[in-house]
Amino acid sequence: MTQHGTHQDTGRPMFEFDSATAVSRRPSDGSSDQPGHAVFDGEIHDGWDIGGNANGGYLLAVAGAAMREASGRVDPITLTAHYLAPGRPGPVTIETDVVKSGRQLVTMTASMRSGDREVIRMLGSFGDVAAASGGFSDVVGGPPDLPPLEECSARSDNGVVGVPLMGRMKVRLNPAHARFNEGIRTGRAVIEGWFEFADDRPVDTLALLFVVDAFPPPVFNIEMPLGWVPTVELTVHVRGIPVSGPLRCRFHTEYIQNGFLQEDSEVWDASDRLVATSRQLALMPRG
């Protein structure tokens, strides 16, 4: 298990994901303060990329960490990001603004910049998932029916593009969906599998922002080139706090048109509970 020190505030182990998403609020000098405005420093870490471009879910988690701290709430509930430029390793600043602070939700905007270049712009609401749990529930369907984790296929690549990101996690694909890089495709744009962090970090609601973009694109299982699939827009809905244990994930695409594709995800925890969903608009694969 690889750990990176401990949290100063809690004394708990700091895992790779914690180090890679850490942000610090800049102290205010009072000269140009606006109510609800805050600026954070962070860093895009090397090794969370696909072919040199930082993974979209990882970028969302870095920005989400700043927004969560600025909101004063414990969980992202819904977060939408528009991707404006590739994320490269190095320092970034995240500026956050509170749009509305209510009893249940704090709604915010944020912008992540690398030097003079804006990387992503976000709108999101933060709250307390545990406080909202319980009551009426009606979920259609269930988690993917996967072979045992040890019988699924480990992935270290994403087709023909180098994916250092895969070293940060243990993704095990359903063997029926895992042979696209051998030229064997299912004919359906679906990929299912298990997710855990490589260093066994528990998955919390911030990490769910990363999980929903952590698998190979499901279009690799239809007649598409294998390559980088740049995200244009990604929306995540956090629906629960995962219990301990590996997650089961389903990714699927139904619409491909005019050079764009849609990708949906479902994330289920070890208790068979739906904990996150997402939808993204992306460009066709680039080799």
N, C-alpha and C positions, 0 to 999 in steps of 0.2 A: 504494500500500500504506500503510495507516494503522497506525502503531505508537505505543506509549505508553511511551517511555523504554526502559530496559534493566533486567534483573534485577540487583540489587545483588550477589548471590552468583556468578552465572554470567557476567554481561556480555552475555548473549544478548538479542536484541530482545524487548520485552514487547508482545504483541499485545493487541487488545481483550479477548479472552477471559481472558487472564492478569490484566489489570487488574481485570476484573469479577468474578473468582473469588479474588482475593488475600485471604489471611487472615494474621493475626499472633497468635502465642501470647502470652497474658498471662503476665508473670513471676509466679512463685509467691512468696507472702509467708510460706509455711510454717505459717500459722495453722490451716488446715482442709484440709490435703492428704489425699487418698485415693490409694492406689496406682493408677496407671493413669488418673487423672483429669486433664483439661486443659481450659482455657477459651481460646477464640479469638475475636477480633474480626474482623468482616468487614462487607461492605456489599452490599445489593441495589442494583445500579446501574440507573438509568433506561435505557430502550431495549432491555431484554431481556424485554419483556412482551407480553401479548396483551390489548388493551383495558384496560390499567392494572394487570393482574395478572401478576406475574412468571411466566415459563414454568417448568413443573415440572422439566424436565430441567436448566435453568439453576440453580434452587434446589438440586437434588441435587448439582450439580457444586461449588457453593460449599461446601456442607456436606461433600461428599466430599473437598475439598481439605484441610479441617481434620482430618478423620478420617485421611486418608493421612499427613499430617505426624505426627499423634499416634501412628500405628501404627508408624512407622519403616520401612514397606515402600513399594515404589515404585508399586504398581498396585492399584486396586480390582478385586476378583475378582467379588464379588456384593454388591449393595447394594439394600436395600428401604426405601422411604420411605412413610410415611403422612402425608397432607397435611391439616393441621388448620385452617389459616386462609390466606387469600390473602397472597402476598408483595408488599409495597409497597416502593418505593424508600426507602432509608435504612439506618442502621446495624443490624447484627444481632450476636448472640453465639451461638457454637456451643460447647456443652459436650459433651465426649467422655469415654467410659469404656471401658477395655479389659476385655472379658469373659474372654478367654482368649488367651494368647500362646503359639503353638506353633511348631514348626520350620518349617512351610510357611505357615501362615496366622495372622494376628492378627484376632480377631473383636472387634467394637466396637459400642457403641451411641452415639447422638448425638442432641442436641436443638438445633434452631435457634429462637431467640427474637428477636422484634422488640419491644423494650420488655417489657411484661408478657405479651405474647401469644406462645404457642408456634405456630410456623408449620409445621414438619415434625419428625417423630421418625423415626429411622433405626436399622437394624441392618445391619451389613455385615462382610465379611471382606476383608482386604487381604493381598497377597503379591507375588510376582514372576512375571509372565506369561512372560517370556523363559526363566526357569529351569525352568518347567513345560512348555515347548514341546517338540515332538518326540514320538517314540513312536507308538503306534497312533492312527489317526485315521479316522473314518467319518462323513462329513457327507452327509445326504440332501439332494438338490437342489443348487441353485447360485444365483448372483446373478441379479437380474432382467435380462431381455433388453431393454435400453434403446436407443433411438436415440442417436446421438452427442450429447454434451453440448450442443453448439452448436445442435442441432435441437430441444432440449427447451424447455419453457415456463418462463420466469422468473416467480417469484411475489413480489409485494409486498404481498399481502393474504391473509386467511384466511377469505374469504367476506364477511360484512357487518361484521365486527369489525375495528377498526384493529389492526395488528400491527407495532409498531416493531421487534419481534424480527427480522423479515425483512430489515432493514437490516444485521444482523450477520453474515449468511451469504448464500451463493449457492446457493439451492435451485432446481434445474431439474427440473420434473416431466415424466414421460412425457406427451406431448401428448394421448394417449388418455384420460388420467385428470385432465386439467387444466381442464375447462370447466364444472365444477360451479357456479361463480359466475355463469355465463351461463344456468343452468337446464338444462344438458346433462349428464346423469349416465350413468355406465356401467351402473348397476344392480347392481354388485358393490362391496362395501366394501373396495376395494383402492386404494392410491396408491403409486406407485413413482417413483423419481427419483434424481438426483445430489445430493451434498452437498459443499460446500467452505465454509470461512470466507471472509467478504467481504475480509478483509485477507491471505488466503492463509496463515494460520497452519496449520502441520502438525497433523493430528489425532492426539492421543495417547490413552492409556487414560482419563485424566480427562475429556477432551473427549467421549469416547464416551457418557458419562453424559448429556450434553446432546443429542447427535445423535439418540438414540433417541426424543426427544420434540420434534423440531424441525420436523416436517412437518405439513401440514394433516391433520385427522382423516380416515381413510378412509371414515367414515360419511357424509361430504359427497357421496359418489358414489352414495348411495341416497336414498330419500325422507326426508331428515332436514333440519331447519332449519339454516341456516348461522349459527354463533355460537360462543361460548366453550364448550369442553368441559372442565369442571373435573376434574382428576385426584384420585382418592380414594387410590389406592395404586399405586406404580410399583416394579417389580423389574427390575434390570438385571444381566445376566451378561456380563462381559467375557471374550472367548474368544481374543483375539489382539491384537498390537500392529500397527496399520495401517502398511503401507508408504506411501511418498509417493504422492500422487495423489488424485483425487476418489473419494469413496465412493459405492457404489450401495446404495440402501435400498429396502426393501419394508415397507409397513405394511398390516395387514389386520385386519378384525373379523369374527368368526363368531357372536358371542353378544350379543344385546341383549334384556334382560329386566328388568322391574320398575324401569324408570327408570335402569338401569345398562348400560354397554357394556364389552366387553373389547377391547383393542387390542394386537396383537402386532407386533414389529418384527424385522427382520433387517438387519444392516449388513455389507456386504462391501467389502473393500479392492480396490485396483487389481490385486492379484495373484490375484483370484478367491477369496480366503480369507475365511471367516466370522470377523468380529472382535467382534461383539456381538449379543446378542438381548435382547429385553425383553418384558414383559407388564404392562399396566396395567389397572386398573379405573377407570372414569370415569363421571361423570354425563352424561345426555343433553345434547345441545347447548342452550345458552342464548343467545338473541339479544341 
